[in-house]
Structure formats: structure tokens, C-alpha cells
Amino acid sequence: MEAETLPEPVTKGLKALSNPVRQAIILYLMKFKRGRTYKQIYQHIRDSLNIKRTGAGTLEYHLGTLYEAGLIECVIQSEKGRIVKRYRATELSEKLLEAILKVYMGSAECPTR
């Protein structure tokens, strides 16, 4: 008999949101429709969570986990003759957070609105 489990996309989304650093990244990105650069995200996480030793590899891991779960996307744009890579929250991340908040707090209002 096969064990019943949640579909893989659901498991990835829940795993991605289980880490406080990734939660902070998502909430930060949801404030900016155009997205934020790696450097902006790095500075925000370091400053807001008071983490002094966040390595580039650690942030890459967290961004990769969120990306694989479909909670963020990476957009490459040309700005003033330069190529700029920005990360932004997806519609899925907003819907997922709203659903979680509704269940646990009785409110569907997302904290970034």
C-alpha cells in the first residue's frame, strides 16, 4: 500500500516557507512589484535579521529553494545599457501566504498590502 502524501509542489512550497530567512525574503519581495536585485535582497536580509555572516552561497541556496517552489521568479532586464537581474515574488507566493494566514489567523489579508 502506498503512503498518502501531499503533491510535490505543495511540499516544496511548505518547505520553502518553513525557514525564517526565506519568509523574510518573500515578505520583502512582495513589497516591490518590479523586484529587487541580489544585492538589495542580501542587504535587507543581513540588516533586518541582524545576520552578520550571511554568505553568498547561503543566499543563493535560499533563493534557489524559493525559485524551485515557484514562489519567486527571476527577471532579466536591460536598464541604462546594463543587464540587471531582479527577483520578485510570484502570484503563487501571495496566494499561499493569504491562505496560510486565513487558516491560522482568521485573516486573508497579506501583511505586505
Backbone bond lengths (Angstrom), bond angles and torsions (degrees), N, CA, C in turn:
res aa  C-N    CA-C-N  psi(-1)  N-CA   C-N-CA  omega(-1)  CA-C   N-CA-C  phi
1 M - - - 1.443 - - 1.536 109.05 -
2 E 1.320 115.38 135.05 1.454 121.50 -177.45 1.528 110.70 -85.27
3 A 1.320 116.26 136.54 1.460 120.48 178.16 1.523 109.41 -70.87
4 E 1.320 115.61 139.93 1.457 119.85 177.41 1.519 109.15 -83.92
5 T 1.321 115.22 131.37 1.459 120.84 178.31 1.521 108.61 -137.80
6 L 1.310 115.27 164.74 1.464 120.52 175.35 1.524 108.92 -71.35
7 P 1.327 117.04 153.36 1.469 119.31 176.23 1.529 110.64 -58.16
8 E 1.315 116.63 149.11 1.463 121.79 -175.94 1.534 114.09 -54.94
9 P 1.352 119.67 -41.76 1.471 117.86 178.54 1.531 112.95 -60.78
10 V 1.320 116.97 -35.27 1.469 120.84 178.33 1.520 109.91 -67.73
11 T 1.315 116.45 -44.13 1.463 120.91 179.20 1.527 110.70 -61.54
12 K 1.332 116.70 -42.34 1.473 120.17 178.87 1.526 111.00 -63.51
13 G 1.322 117.39 -41.80 1.461 121.09 179.84 1.517 112.21 -64.11
14 L 1.332 115.95 -44.29 1.468 119.78 179.32 1.525 111.18 -66.51
15 K 1.329 116.64 -40.31 1.468 120.18 177.73 1.525 110.42 -63.14
16 A 1.314 115.98 -43.14 1.462 120.07 -178.90 1.523 111.19 -60.86
17 L 1.322 117.37 -38.09 1.464 120.93 -178.27 1.527 113.27 -84.99
18 S 1.316 117.53 -1.43 1.469 120.02 -177.42 1.527 112.87 -79.42
19 N 1.321 117.42 -9.35 1.460 121.38 -177.03 1.525 110.60 -105.52
20 P 1.340 118.51 131.43 1.468 120.75 -178.00 1.531 114.20 -61.70
21 V 1.315 117.76 -31.97 1.467 119.67 177.95 1.524 109.70 -66.87
22 R 1.327 116.93 -44.02 1.463 120.16 179.33 1.525 111.00 -67.83
23 Q 1.322 117.56 -34.50 1.469 120.13 175.11 1.525 109.78 -61.56
24 A 1.320 116.54 -44.38 1.470 121.18 179.74 1.527 110.68 -63.52
25 I 1.321 117.33 -39.12 1.465 120.98 179.05 1.524 109.96 -63.01
26 I 1.325 116.77 -48.97 1.468 120.80 -178.90 1.527 110.95 -60.35
27 L 1.318 116.84 -49.20 1.469 120.17 -178.89 1.528 111.15 -61.38
28 Y 1.311 116.69 -37.21 1.468 121.47 177.42 1.528 110.46 -65.96
29 L 1.323 116.86 -48.68 1.462 120.53 -177.27 1.524 112.39 -66.08
30 M 1.319 117.24 -28.87 1.462 120.11 -179.35 1.527 111.68 -67.40
31 K 1.303 117.82 -16.40 1.465 121.56 179.55 1.531 112.31 -81.29
32 F 1.329 117.08 -13.43 1.463 121.30 -172.88 1.526 110.50 -127.01
33 K 1.314 116.68 103.96 1.471 121.01 -178.02 1.527 112.25 -62.75
34 R 1.330 117.91 -33.24 1.472 120.67 179.45 1.520 111.67 -78.85
35 G 1.332 117.13 -13.83 1.450 120.63 -178.92 1.515 112.23 93.60
36 R 1.313 115.08 179.98 1.458 122.44 -179.19 1.517 108.46 -136.15
37 T 1.326 115.22 152.63 1.453 120.03 178.25 1.533 109.94 -78.83
38 Y 1.303 115.22 165.95 1.469 121.17 177.43 1.528 110.02 -55.64
39 K 1.326 116.14 -45.49 1.467 120.86 -178.37 1.529 111.14 -61.89
40 Q 1.326 117.12 -42.20 1.467 120.18 178.67 1.528 111.65 -64.10
41 I 1.318 116.08 -41.33 1.469 120.07 178.44 1.521 109.93 -65.06
42 Y 1.316 115.75 -45.68 1.468 121.05 179.99 1.528 110.97 -56.99
43 Q 1.332 116.24 -48.56 1.466 119.97 -179.14 1.521 111.53 -63.80
44 H 1.321 116.91 -41.28 1.463 120.17 179.59 1.523 111.80 -62.54
45 I 1.323 116.29 -47.03 1.465 120.39 -178.46 1.517 110.31 -64.88
46 R 1.305 117.14 -44.51 1.462 121.09 179.54 1.532 110.89 -60.12
47 D 1.332 116.01 -45.12 1.463 120.20 -176.70 1.528 113.11 -76.96
48 S 1.330 117.13 -45.20 1.466 119.76 -174.95 1.524 113.15 -71.84
49 L 1.316 116.45 -33.64 1.462 119.36 -179.96 1.525 112.01 -98.08
50 N 1.338 115.38 2.45 1.463 121.38 179.07 1.529 111.63 55.10
51 I 1.330 114.54 42.89 1.457 121.12 178.20 1.520 107.44 -99.95
52 K 1.292 117.34 116.79 1.460 120.87 -176.78 1.522 112.73 -90.47
53 R 1.316 117.33 -23.26 1.471 119.92 -174.64 1.522 112.66 -117.19
54 T 1.305 117.36 44.48 1.455 119.84 176.32 1.515 108.20 -81.93
55 G 1.312 117.06 114.50 1.453 120.98 179.95 1.515 111.30 -83.81
56 A 1.321 115.31 160.53 1.458 120.78 179.33 1.526 111.22 -60.37
57 G 1.321 116.55 -38.01 1.462 120.48 179.35 1.518 112.50 -63.94
58 T 1.322 116.46 -35.55 1.462 120.95 179.09 1.525 110.40 -65.88
59 L 1.325 116.81 -46.54 1.462 119.85 179.28 1.526 110.54 -65.26
60 E 1.312 117.30 -39.73 1.474 120.91 176.59 1.527 110.42 -57.97
61 Y 1.316 116.38 -42.73 1.470 120.95 178.56 1.522 110.85 -60.45
62 H 1.339 117.04 -47.33 1.462 120.79 -178.68 1.528 111.25 -65.29
63 L 1.334 117.19 -43.27 1.461 119.85 177.50 1.528 110.83 -63.15
64 G 1.330 117.21 -40.26 1.460 121.31 178.10 1.514 112.44 -62.64
65 T 1.328 116.32 -40.90 1.468 120.93 178.67 1.527 110.37 -63.24
66 L 1.324 116.65 -44.56 1.472 120.81 178.50 1.524 111.42 -65.69
67 Y 1.323 116.45 -38.53 1.463 121.15 179.20 1.529 110.74 -65.61
68 E 1.317 116.34 -47.11 1.471 121.10 -179.68 1.526 111.69 -61.41
69 A 1.320 116.98 -30.24 1.464 121.67 179.40 1.533 111.69 -82.71
70 G 1.328 116.93 -5.70 1.459 120.86 179.95 1.520 113.70 79.65
71 L 1.328 116.93 16.28 1.461 120.62 -176.58 1.522 113.15 -91.67
72 I 1.332 117.39 -18.34 1.463 121.08 172.56 1.517 108.44 -134.95
73 E 1.319 114.93 161.78 1.458 120.69 174.49 1.514 108.17 -132.72
74 C 1.303 114.99 158.74 1.458 121.44 179.75 1.522 107.71 -113.63
75 V 1.322 115.45 125.75 1.458 121.52 -178.87 1.518 108.13 -118.03
76 I 1.314 115.58 129.29 1.469 120.73 178.41 1.519 107.57 -105.14
77 Q 1.341 114.97 124.06 1.452 121.17 -175.65 1.521 110.10 -128.70
78 S 1.320 114.73 158.16 1.455 120.66 173.23 1.522 107.22 -102.79
79 E 1.326 115.14 122.40 1.460 121.00 179.64 1.518 108.76 -131.12
80 K 1.324 115.55 117.59 1.467 121.58 179.10 1.528 111.92 53.12
81 G 1.321 116.24 42.74 1.452 120.90 177.86 1.517 115.38 79.67
82 R 1.319 117.17 2.59 1.479 121.63 179.10 1.521 109.92 -113.26
83 I 1.306 115.34 149.93 1.455 120.79 174.03 1.525 107.33 -89.05
84 V 1.345 116.13 125.12 1.460 121.61 -178.16 1.524 108.41 -122.52
85 K 1.312 115.14 129.46 1.466 122.01 177.31 1.522 107.91 -100.84
86 R 1.343 115.55 122.83 1.462 120.89 179.78 1.528 109.60 -122.22
87 Y 1.298 114.86 144.91 1.459 121.89 175.33 1.522 107.62 -107.14
88 R 1.330 116.04 139.60 1.455 119.15 176.20 1.520 110.14 -144.29
89 A 1.329 114.00 154.61 1.453 120.66 179.60 1.526 109.46 -70.81
90 T 1.307 116.47 146.51 1.461 120.89 178.16 1.528 109.70 -93.19
91 E 1.307 114.96 168.82 1.465 120.62 176.05 1.531 110.00 -62.18
92 L 1.329 115.89 -34.38 1.465 120.17 178.36 1.523 111.35 -59.26
93 S 1.328 117.79 -42.01 1.469 119.94 -178.12 1.522 110.48 -63.76
94 E 1.319 117.10 -40.08 1.463 119.85 178.97 1.525 111.18 -66.00
95 K 1.315 116.73 -44.09 1.472 120.32 179.52 1.528 111.26 -64.30
96 L 1.328 116.21 -40.32 1.462 120.24 -179.81 1.528 110.91 -64.64
97 L 1.334 116.91 -45.77 1.464 120.42 178.76 1.520 111.43 -63.24
98 E 1.323 117.29 -40.43 1.461 120.26 178.19 1.525 111.01 -62.09
99 A 1.334 116.71 -42.55 1.463 120.64 179.67 1.528 111.41 -64.26
100 I 1.322 116.15 -43.83 1.468 120.34 179.79 1.525 110.32 -63.55
101 L 1.324 117.25 -45.27 1.461 120.80 179.78 1.522 111.58 -63.85
102 K 1.316 116.87 -38.03 1.462 120.54 179.25 1.525 110.83 -63.17
103 V 1.308 116.57 -43.41 1.463 120.46 -179.44 1.520 111.70 -67.80
104 Y 1.316 116.88 -46.43 1.461 120.54 -173.44 1.519 114.98 -86.51
105 M 1.332 116.88 -27.05 1.449 118.67 -174.31 1.527 113.55 -122.66
106 G 1.320 116.94 -1.41 1.456 120.37 -179.38 1.509 113.33 71.71
107 S 1.322 117.45 16.05 1.465 121.38 -179.02 1.520 108.67 -132.69
108 A 1.320 115.17 132.74 1.470 119.68 177.06 1.512 111.21 -93.98
109 E 1.313 117.50 2.84 1.465 120.99 -177.94 1.523 110.23 -76.42
110 C 1.306 115.71 122.80 1.447 120.92 179.28 1.533 109.12 -75.14
111 P 1.329 119.12 138.53 1.475 121.43 -174.74 1.520 115.12 -64.68
112 T 1.323 117.84 -11.77 1.467 119.33 -178.21 1.528 112.52 -97.70
113 R 1.302 117.57 1.08 1.486 119.82 179.79 1.496 110.48 -87.21
